[in-house]
Amino acid sequence: MKHEKLSIPESGFRYIKVGGVKLRVYGRDLDRSEMPLVICNGLGQGVEMLFPLMDELEDRPIIAFDAAGVGRSDVPQTGTTIPDHAQMLQGVLDRLGIERFDILGISWGGALAQQMALECPERCRRLVLAITSAGGIGSWWGSPIALAEIIFPWRYVNKEYGNFIGPLMYGGEAIMHPELFQQYSEHAIRPTYEGYSAQVNAMCSWSSLPWLSQIKQPTQVIAGAYDTLIPIGNQILLSSLIPQARLTVFQAGHLLMYSKREEVGELVTDFLDTGRK
């Protein structure tokens, strides 16, 4: 497959300090009147890895950010929970003057998106949950390789090792076409051990199972049929317990938000536009 060179915008980044933590935030077209889409990224992943997907979501304002301890954001001095991350994100949106928003949570970011939907029912209009789970005891983890590798950030420490183990973690098309994973992860920023571990601990100590039925937003759940990191059973559970949820399955692994980004972009756009007002 042909290598696609990723272009990183030079503008749109800023730093916003909330709860004593300085977060790097990216905003696009925030002066437009359309409902902005907030994107919460995966474990250990900075904003740069989202740009290919954002290119498929051209017709809406977007806010993305490096979660605390990830990318160029500060590492918190104390442990952070998923509710702590939600409070920080709400602070960012307040500083940006964003009253209402749609939200997309990818993998680890799906936990944060669920928490935001619960805590901000008047502000959060629509919810998209991609390749994610109900967290903690509400998760079915994937292969032994995926489970072992997710605990430590070794794949970020050594690029060659990351390119080898990443496809085995993600499954599906990443195994058949490892160059896809290499393209996807090319601009990954190595997280600190402290920041990465804090994200892992936050996810493992959190679960949305007790309150999934309280999520009132229309919800689009996205799953990969061959995901070996967060298997499809997790998304089936989410879509069955969230009252207004629908499930769409792609013939892909955990890389689908990159490898199937054109189709995902169309799906997300159609879903969000049906609620436009």
ABEGO torsion letter per residue (X at the ends): XBBBBBBBBABGBBBBBBGGBBBBBBBBGAABABBBBBBBBBBGBBAAAAAAAAAABAABBBBBBBBBGBEABBBBABBBBAAAAAAAAAAAAAAAGBABBBBBBBEAAAAAAAAAAAABAAABABBBBBGBBAEEAABBBBBAAAAAAAABAAAAABAAAAAAAAAAAAEEAAAABAAAAAAAAAABBBBBAAAAAAAAAAAAABBAAAAAAABABBBBBBBBAABAABBAAAAAAAAAABAABBBBBBBBBAAAAAAAAAAAAAAAAAAAAAABX
